[in-house]
Every structure is written in structure tokens, then in C-alpha cells.
Amino acid sequence: MIVRVLFAVISAILVLSFGLSSCLNYESKTEPITITFAFPESPDRRRYREIADSFEKIHPNITINLRPDPTGQWARDERNEADVILWWPDPSLIYGEKPLITPILSLIKHNSEITSDDFFPPTLDMFSWQGSLWALPAEIDMQVIFFNKELFDENGVDYPQAGWTWDDLLETAQKLTVTYEEASTDNGYYGMVSNPRWGDYISFIYQHGSDILATDDPRTVEAIQWYADLALIHNVMPEPERVFYGDTYGYFREEKAAMWIGFLADRDGKGFHHLASPWEFEWGLAPLPKDQLEATLYRAQGYYITAHTKHINESWEWINFLSSITSGKGLPARRSVAKSSGFYALVGEDVASTGLYAIDHLVPRINESNTPPELLEEYSRTVESIVNDGNRVGFFNQPEFPRLFAIQVESVMKGEMTAAEAMQFLSQK
């Protein structure tokens, strides 16, 4: 009996010693690793530096090298050796004989901390192509109405609220349009400002029950005419020729408009890095108005692991960590993060609640099983090129259909043609 007990004790000591030595050997063999992380906007470096510092404390052998990349070329150039990139949905990254990025579905399946149910729809779908998931969704951004509280208060107008309608928007804009000289607003301000070249009209088409590919649908015509008449008939919005270089944002920033359609991440000037400065007035925000439906245009970014990384496991640890941390720009793609007290504390009650309301009323996805592939491609190119600013290319470098659509809407706003004539022109293209 004593021999058995002694053998068991010795065995236990040997196992423990082996385990400890294995851990020590593992630690001693762990070499320093650098993960290069590329992201679109240079001003985001400071924000990511703070996140990287927290990550490096948990993973002392991993250093995060931050690399701003507005062009998105680091993913396409193996010489740059980026390991992880933050970018828009971009199926072209897997075109050709050799994809430039690595599918991550298997990595997710082996991580019990992440479940598909934790991601807002349609974030996972936006990065799924050819039966694989190619990026971990980072955040989703959606259009909202920003408003100048001081101009509202000055005119005794109630702030817009979730669930308001097209009629409410027009009535509110009429109360807030102030002109001190006939035919001029140089000394006054508009009730609202909007830019068709940024795709602002798209949400209104869906709110009226149609979609941007249905140019022969009477509801599309009605939605475009209603949008154009805000400037053409009601004069609550500037006509295109009054907007210098299409800078509708400048109207709002300079307090020449009481309301402006922008994306959630644009608040307080944060989304306009070449004009980045806090707004010099008290502002608020609300979801877009509704008509037959509630529909909000949206965009998203995701974390990709490049195909040429030598550190796929460490890259996964980094993007997994990133997805659990709120950036404070758009709405986090993960429900658990978006509904956390940390997100509310970072962005404020109004921003968080507006984003969470809008996420339930996004522009619907078209049915892939019932849509010809060429129309799916056209839809993707149209929406993505508009809301993502053509991946930072100029307006005239956008695909033909969205560029022509915006130009036709502008023509209707100028009174050069009716919405019916504009849509007839597009249906022939």
C-alpha cells in the first residue's frame, strides 16, 4: 500500500514538473511577433494606439504596427506585408487565381466566445462571398438626420423623433427655413440640406416601397420627385447650383442649414477628416423619417486577415480583440458590444439609441435567389460606390449607373426634367 502511494506521489511530481518545464520552455521559445494593421483613415491612429496598448499588455510578445492606408493598396501589395486590414466589403480581394485575404469561418468556429447570433444582420452577409466568410465585421454605419438644436430652439420647433414621417420632415423644414432677402438665403438658412451625389435619395426610394433598380416603378418616380421638390418647389433645401462643389456638409457646419443627412460616424465633424473640427453649436440626431416603410442606407467595415501573413493565429487574436472593443465611430457590429454600458458611456445615450433604432430599419437586401447575377452586381456596385465614396475615388470615377442616377436626380432638382423623364432615361441604359 505504501509503495503504491509513494509511486502515485512520485508520478504526480513528475507530471507537474513536466508541465511546468513545458510552460517554461514555451515561454522561453516564444519569439517577439509584429502584426501590421492597416486602416483607412490617418486620424484613427491615436484611437487604435490606445486599443493596441491594451492588447499588448495581454499579449506581451505581440507588437501592433499601425499603418494608415487610405488607398487600400496594402492588401493588394505583398511587399507591404500587412497582416490585418480594416476595409469595406470588397469581393475583388478574392478575385483571380490567388485570393489576397484568408477566409475566417473556421477560426470563428474554433472560438467559443464568438457566435453568429451576436452580430447584427446583415453584417456577416456583407463579407460572405463564394460560400465563405472573409472578414470579421467591425462596425456598421447608417444614415441619420443631424439637427442644430439652437436653430430649433430659436424657432420654437420640436426636435425630430423616431417614427416621424415625410410630412413631419417637410413641415419641420418649412418652419426652419429663414430667408432675409427674396431669392437669397445668404443671410438666412435652409430647413434641410442634402446631396444626391452622396446617395441621400436612396433611402427615400426604399421608404416609398421601391428599390433603386426599379427605375420603371411609379413609386421610384414619386420618391425622386418628392425628394427633388424639397428644393424645387418647397425651397427648404438648396438647389444643386447653390452648393459649391457639392459641399452640403458645409451648409450644416456653418449653420446655414438646420438639418443634414449624414452617417452616424460623421457626427460633430468626425467623419470629415479634411474638415475635421467640432461643430460650434449644440446638435442632436434622429433616425430618418418614414413613409410606407422605414428604411435607412448603411455601410460597414470589416477586419480582414491577409493571405500572405506569417502569423495567422496572432492576427486572429488581434481582430477578435478589436471586435470586442467599441471604436466609438459607427455602431459596433456585435450586439453585446453595441448594447454595453461602455458603448453608451463613450458615445452618449442619444447616439447609441439612435444607432440601435436604425439598425432595425435598414434598406432591405435583395433576394439573391430571385435576382439575375448581373443585377446583383449592379446593385452592389451602385450602393457600395455611393456610400463608400467609391472607395475614396472621385464622383466621376464611380460606376456608370450610380453616377448617372445622381446626375438625373440633380436634373430633376433643377427643374430640367421630371422624375418620370429621368427614370425613363435610366431604364434605357
Residue pairs with C-beta under 8 A, 6 or more apart in sequence:
30 61
31 61
32 61
32 62
32 63
33 61
33 62
33 63
33 311
33 314
34 62
34 63
34 64
34 65
35 62
35 63
35 64
35 65
35 83
35 84
35 311
35 314
35 315
35 318
36 65
36 67
36 80
36 81
36 82
36 83
36 84
37 48
37 52
37 64
37 65
37 66
37 67
37 82
37 83
37 84
37 85
37 86
37 318
38 67
38 68
38 69
38 74
38 75
38 80
38 82
38 84
38 85
38 86
39 48
39 66
39 67
39 68
39 69
39 85
39 86
40 68
40 69
40 70
40 72
40 86
40 87
40 301
40 392
41 68
41 70
41 273
42 68
42 70
42 273
43 273
43 276
44 68
44 327
45 66
45 68
47 327
47 328
48 64
48 66
49 66
51 321
51 322
51 325
52 64
52 66
54 325
55 62
55 64
55 318
55 321
56 62
56 63
56 64
58 321
59 314
59 317
62 314
62 317
62 318
64 318
67 74
67 80
67 82
69 82
69 85
70 392
71 392
72 85
72 87
72 90
72 391
72 392
73 80
74 80
74 82
74 85
75 82
75 85
75 87
75 93
75 100
75 101
75 304
75 306
76 93
76 100
78 308
81 308
81 309
82 306
82 309
83 305
83 306
83 309
83 310
83 311
83 314
83 315
83 318
84 303
84 304
84 305
84 306
84 309
84 315
84 318
84 319
85 101
85 303
85 304
85 306
86 138
86 301
86 302
86 303
86 304
87 93
87 135
87 301
87 302
87 304
88 299
88 300
88 301
88 302
88 384
88 388
88 391
89 126
89 127
89 135
89 300
89 302
89 384
90 391
91 129
91 380
93 99
93 100
93 101
93 134
93 304
94 100
94 101
94 129
94 130
94 134
98 307
99 134
99 307
100 306
100 307
100 308
101 134
101 135
101 304
101 305
101 306
101 307
102 134
102 304
102 305
102 306
102 307
102 309
102 312
103 132
103 133
103 134
104 133
104 134
104 135
104 136
104 305
104 316
104 319
105 132
105 133
107 316
108 114
108 116
108 133
108 136
111 316
111 320
113 320
113 324
114 320
114 323
116 124
117 335
118 334
118 335
118 336
119 137
119 333
119 334
119 335
120 140
120 331
120 333
120 334
120 335
120 338
120 359
122 362
122 365
123 137
123 140
123 300
123 302
123 333
124 133
124 137
125 365
126 137
126 300
126 302
127 133
127 134
127 135
127 136
127 137
127 300
127 302
128 134
134 302
134 304
135 302
135 303
135 304
136 302
136 303
136 319
136 320
136 322
136 323
137 300
137 301
137 302
137 303
137 323
137 333
137 334
138 300
138 301
138 302
138 303
138 322
138 323
138 327
138 332
138 333
139 265
139 300
139 301
139 327
139 329
139 330
139 331
139 332
139 333
140 298
140 299
140 300
140 330
140 331
140 333
140 359
141 263
141 264
141 265
141 298
141 299
141 300
141 301
141 329
141 330
141 331
142 263
142 264
142 296
142 297
142 298
142 299
142 330
142 331
142 355
142 358
142 359
142 362
143 200
143 203
143 261
143 262
143 263
143 264
143 288
143 296
143 297
143 298
143 358
144 261
144 262
144 263
144 264
144 285
144 286
144 287
144 288
144 296
144 354
144 355
144 358
145 160
145 169
145 259
145 260
145 261
145 285
145 286
145 287
145 288
145 289
146 252
146 259
146 260
146 261
146 262
146 266
146 267
146 283
146 284
146 285
147 159
147 160
147 258
147 259
147 260
147 283
147 284
147 285
147 286
148 252
148 255
148 257
148 258
148 259
148 281
148 282
148 283
149 159
149 281
149 282
149 283
149 284
150 255
150 281
150 282
151 176
151 189
151 255
151 258
151 281
152 158
152 159
152 176
152 258
155 175
155 176
155 178
157 172
157 175
157 176
158 172
159 284
159 286
160 168
160 169
160 172
160 259
160 286
160 289
161 286
162 286
162 287
162 354
162 357
163 287
163 290
163 294
164 172
164 286
164 289
164 290
165 289
165 290
165 291
166 204
166 207
166 226
166 289
166 290
166 291
168 289
169 192
169 289
170 230
170 234
170 236
172 191
172 259
173 190
173 191
173 192
173 230
173 234
173 236
173 237
173 258
173 259
174 191
174 234
174 236
175 191
176 189
176 190
176 191
176 192
176 236
176 258
176 259
177 185
177 188
177 189
177 190
177 191
177 235
177 236
178 185
178 188
178 189
179 185
179 187
179 188
180 187
180 188
181 187
181 188
185 238
185 242
185 256
189 251
189 255
189 256
189 257
189 258
190 236
190 237
190 238
190 251
190 256
190 257
190 258
191 236
191 237
191 257
191 258
191 259
192 230
192 236
192 237
192 257
192 258
192 259
192 260
192 261
193 237
193 238
193 243
193 248
193 249
193 251
193 252
193 256
193 257
193 259
193 260
193 261
194 200
194 227
194 230
194 237
194 248
194 260
194 261
195 243
195 246
195 248
195 249
195 261
196 227
196 240
196 406
196 409
196 410
196 413
197 246
197 395
197 406
197 410
198 248
198 261
198 386
198 387
199 297
199 383
199 386
199 387
199 402
199 406
200 227
200 261
201 223
201 224
201 227
201 406
201 409
202 212
202 297
202 363
202 383
202 386
203 288
203 295
203 296
203 297
203 363
204 223
204 224
204 226
204 227
204 291
205 211
205 212
205 219
205 220
205 223
205 224
206 212
206 293
206 295
206 363
206 364
207 223
207 288
207 289
207 290
207 291
207 292
207 293
207 294
207 295
208 219
208 220
208 222
208 223
208 226
208 291
208 292
208 293
209 219
209 291
209 292
209 293
210 217
210 219
210 220
210 223
211 217
211 220
211 364
211 366
212 220
212 379
212 382
212 383
212 405
213 366
213 375
213 378
213 379
214 220
215 423
215 424
215 426
215 427
216 423
216 424
216 427
220 423
221 419
221 420
221 423
222 419
223 291
224 409
224 412
224 419
224 422
224 423
225 412
225 418
225 419
225 420
227 409
227 413
228 409
228 412
228 413
228 419
230 236
230 237
231 237
231 238
231 239
231 240
231 413
232 239
232 412
232 413
232 414
232 415
238 248
238 251
238 257
239 413
239 414
240 246
240 410
240 413
240 414
241 414
243 251
244 250
246 395
248 257
248 260
249 260
249 262
249 266
249 272
249 275
250 256
250 275
251 257
251 260
252 259
252 260
252 262
253 269
253 275
253 279
255 280
255 281
261 288
262 271
263 271
263 299
263 330
263 387
264 285
264 329
264 330
264 331
264 351
264 354
264 355
264 358
265 271
265 329
265 330
266 272
267 283
267 285
267 351
268 278
268 279
268 283
269 275
269 276
269 277
269 278
269 279
270 276
270 329
271 329
284 350
285 350
285 351
285 354
286 354
287 294
287 296
287 354
287 357
287 358
287 361
288 294
288 295
288 296
288 358
290 361
293 361
294 361
295 361
295 362
295 363
295 364
296 358
296 361
296 362
296 363
297 362
297 363
297 383
297 387
298 358
298 362
298 363
298 387
299 384
299 387
299 388
300 330
300 333
301 330
302 333
303 319
303 322
303 323
305 312
305 315
305 316
305 319
309 315
323 332
323 333
323 334
323 337
324 334
324 337
325 337
326 332
326 337
326 338
326 340
326 342
326 343
326 346
326 347
328 343
328 346
328 347
330 355
331 338
331 355
331 356
331 358
331 359
332 338
332 343
337 343
338 352
338 355
338 356
338 359
339 356
343 352
344 352
347 355
363 383
366 375
366 376
366 379
368 376
371 379
378 401
381 399
381 401
381 402
382 399
382 401
382 402
382 405
383 402
385 391
385 398
385 399
385 402
386 398
386 402
386 406
390 397
390 398
395 403
395 406
396 403
400 429
401 426
401 429
404 426
404 429
405 426
408 417
408 422
408 423
408 425
408 426
409 422
411 417
411 422
412 418
412 419
412 422
417 425
